[in-house]
């Protein structure tokens, strides 16, 4: 298994684990979007709560140019740390939620 395939499997495993961990709420479901072809991985919250539409991204990770781009982490589960613990090195992870000019101040990849 090459490096990108390994990253893909790690991302999917983590997202599945998070989806199972997050408590369910009546009328709201969790949806996983796992697009191996284009390298897009998301965990969404979708449904209705008291006549209010719920639709939002909890986690968004992309595989782009050989790097793992964490675009959004709307959880308190520290997804970046989960990726590190699973064996993806800092220099292979881009914190996409940080402005490009600020990424150089982190130990992570800048692009």
N, C-alpha and C positions, 0 to 999 in steps of 0.2 A: 504494500500500500504506500503510495507516495505521500508527501507532506500535505498537499492540499486535500487529498482524500481523507487523510487522518484528521485534519482540522474540521472537515465537513462532518465526519462522524462524531467528533467531540461536541461540536455546536448542536447537532441534532439530539444527542444524548442529554446535554444540559437543558435544552429547551423542553424536552419530554419530562425530565425530572421536575423542572420548575412548574410546568403545567399541572403535574400531579400534586405538587406541594401546595399550590395556591388554593385556599379554601373556596369552595363553590358558593355562589350566591343565587338565590331564587331568581329565575328569569334572565340570568346572565351566564353565558358559556365562554369557554376559552377555546380559541382556535389557533392551531399551529399552521403556519405557512412554511413549507419546506421545499424550496425550489433549487434542486441540485443543478439543473441546467444553467441557470443564470446566477446562482450563488446568493440567493436572498432567503433569509430565515427570520421569521417573526412569530411572536406570541401576541395574540390579540384578545381583547375582552369585548364581547358583543352581546347585546340584549337590551332589555328594558328594566328600569327600576322606578316605580312610582310615576309612571307616565313620562319618564325622562329617558331618552335614548342614550345608551351606553355603547360607544364604539371608539376604541383607542388601542394604541400599540403599547404593550407592556415592555417588550424587548424586541429590538431590531438589530440583527447582525448580518453583515454582508461579507462575502469572499470577493475581493477585488484586487487585481494586480498582485496576486500571491500573498496578500495580507488579510488578516481578520479585522474587519472594520466594525467596531461596536458603535452603531449609530444612535442607539437609545437604550437606556436601562431605566425603566419606570418602576422598578422594584427596589426593595431594600435588601436584596439578596447578594449584592456585589458580584454581578455576572463576570466582570473582568477578572476578579480573583478566582472565580470558578474556572475560567479559561486557563489562567496561569497554573492553577492546581492540577489541571488535566494535562499539562505538559506543553502548552503553547507559550513560546518565549515572548517576553516583553517586546522585543524588536520585530515581532510578527503581528503585533496588535496595534491598530490605530484607534485612538479615541476620537471617533468621528463627531462626538457631541462637544468636543472642545474646538474653539476657533483655530483655523490652521496656523496662525501666527503664534499661538500659545502652546502648541503641541511640543515644541522644542524644549520646553521647560519640564517635561515629564520624561520618565525613563522609557516611554513607549515609542513606537515608530511614528514618524511625522507624516508619512504617506506611503 
